[in-house]
Amino acid sequence: MAWAAAHRDLRRDPSMLLEGAHTVISLALNYFPGQFQPADALRVAYYAYGRDYHEVMREKMRELAQFIEQVTGCATRPCVDSAPMRERYWAQRAGIGFVGRNNCLIIPGKGSFCFLGEIVTTAQLPPDEPCMMTCGECGECVKRCPTGALDTQGAADCTRCLSCLLIEDHNESLPEWVRDVIGNRVVGCDECQLHCPHNRHAIATSVDDFAPSRAVMALTRESVQAMTGGEFKRAFAHSAISRVRYKTLRRNAAIAAHGHDRD
């Protein structure tokens, strides 16, 4: 969050990322799982089930970018959280989907469980029509958010969002009220997406790299408690969970255990 806030100029003007840039190509990749954690596992948000999406998306986008360069002779720069791009904005401008009240990009007919990436290029390509859909009168995500982080106008309070608190907040402690709402979550929170009507018919991804790892499937309070720092690094070396950090995962697991005991 702080990283994105510190690069406001780049967020406003992608041409600063590549000299002579004319076009932003927006891409989306489905990560909805075909297999889910067992009921007794500590919950991990779907995006972190398998191999780190930064690695997977970067490999696929580099291949596409090289193809564009070969065909057009133009320069490219792929971006997967490697630059402070306004990903949802450009995806909507490109016609991929619209930004819902839950602040996720929703692809009509496919849902919101997708990773986004962009290729900035000097190639001059004709623009697609923007997606003008909205959530309409639906407010399921607002109702279902366990912390009240969403409002009906589409604003999100990051200081109350479990995805931010459990992943990005590496302080020694979390607000006391988190104990009442954390449930068995330790990495992120998918509630606003799970209850979105657009995800009712989500189809499992065909990308094998996004299948849940053995470490995720076996993640319990006991396994986290017994895990050493070295074991954490080995288990999640190529997982987005590595960004959560070892001490933060143990902290989250301890709070989740407390919340579970109170249920």
Protein Blocks (a to p, Z undefined) as FASTA:
>chain_A
ZZmmmmmmlmmmmmlmpghiabdcdddddfbdfbdcdfkbccddfklmmccfklmmmmmm
mmmmmmmmmmnopacdddehkaccdfklmmmmnomaccdfkopacdehiajadcdddddd
fbdcddddddfbdekjafklmmmmmnlpacfkopacfklgmklmmmmmmcfbdcfklmmm
nmmafggjfklmmmpmklmmcccdfbfklpccfklmmmcfklmmmpcfklmmmmmmmgck
lmnopmlmmmmmmmmmmmmmmZZ
